[in-house]
Amino acid sequence: MMLDRIRKDQRGIISPEEFESFLRWRSLDKFGSLISVEGANKLNQDSLLPFYVHHDPITVTSANSVYYIPLQVLSAGTTTTTTPYSYIDYNIAVLVNSWATSSHLNFSSLTHIDLVSSAELADRLDNAITLPSSAQPVGYLEETKLWVWGVSSGYVLLDYYRYPTSEYFDYYTDSQGNVTYLTDGQASYTLQTGEIARDGSTSGSSVTSASVDTEWDDDDALHILDMIVSDVSIALSDPESFQASLLERKENA
């Protein structure tokens, strides 16, 4: 769509790698603009739904008699009675809520954890009236841990927005240099004579797609495409296409 709109036969060409870079940049750009006004309206919230994680359970761990949850584990979404998560790096953009619970399967003991700043934490810990308790736990977020007071066992459930997964454009070219996209999840493909995969594999080799499609819904993805067309038009010194893309962005926003 993008290459057709910029009339690649007359204006030049943008490589898949360049398109991928523009896509990643604009995906984060759109995410940042929406998350800054999260909850302002329903359309905004609907656009962010692919990136919202609800009640992600993490086991409480102790360190020097202080308790925390590590932010390097991400729930696999299982409902087993054993470990409910796998060890994958968290990618939290905005932490919305945290809850204490004795079970990751039964939320009857759910208690809200009050997230506080470092200055407020010191006041809470030194004040006999506001001291954290099991009924009113407190949490303090740092880069790799969420420290908790009033919680010493069980699980912490996190509600948060994560960053969009990085898109990846996998493909192969034929002997004329034409690019064929390998779709996300596509089965293994055997390269024909003259075809070269992005990873350097040549004819006779079997390649499995490494593509990662965008997670945005179609209407938001089209708006991102309009932004990419603007970027490409500037790169190709094509003011007419740039002006047209601005009109599209205004209509599709």
Steps between C-alpha positions, in 0.01 A plus 500: 500500500773744594712434190199542273405826666846655459519380136818302548560470124544878479611612845746240626479208737492434874651170617313260729753579774430872468126435503546288813690783672231754412231258619665442837558871553144597409350214699673628815412858403130417480514293820666789685241752382210275605642388835555863602121552493400146597136482607411839351237338279380153398659510153835572660457211741387262223815578299717411800321172583750275311767617745307478827581213739253429781583322829840359404605282800855500640625315809613714795871460581701609806836677526645595840156477662348735241263365237474572130398361163758487219409676177686255278223239494186515292194282549447229241128521565473145630252379761714228650549457873876530462709793373265734309766682302798453269828692517464770237601865539221735596433783261290726722419844364253611767415314820129557568421296812647235727318256727600251769342154501568166666422310179545566129188288433262633766474877545271500805786638713579782257641812670601819320865606539549874529784605266698787652798724423832473686419806715154367585644156578729645766207681662283188498769280655575753775138576588326266745159602363573445127745210547439234230305191607350191340172693467670809354821389323737741330715459191800688364603455135860498382649390167516124563287444812175600666574511874201432725426559870209322668537206260728209593366205300275399213485702182483854370269562204603776260277698265712688246553616145796340324688643204407368153706202389770598248384433144729300270475488122632164374516440125686355203598657167496340155762535228341832386515644851125478564417466869255237625385538858505192725185537707488471877466129584549385139610140457848414379575607141761348265691766309495461123777577249625856537314564825683629808350527848559791734729282714718423194362153424501412129307272262432151633498617861188478711417821687245554777347844531635712784250779428323668791187681387376820661270454798292808422144455376445575131373857540797597715740311270375702203560823691856382570540426128398858423771625736758275332400633157570851635845391618583325173378799297741724690784249449428496124458880477143452374292797626183397311489158669578663832205739470271215395612291800424788739145515365463124547631525857249774578213293361606175671601636840 
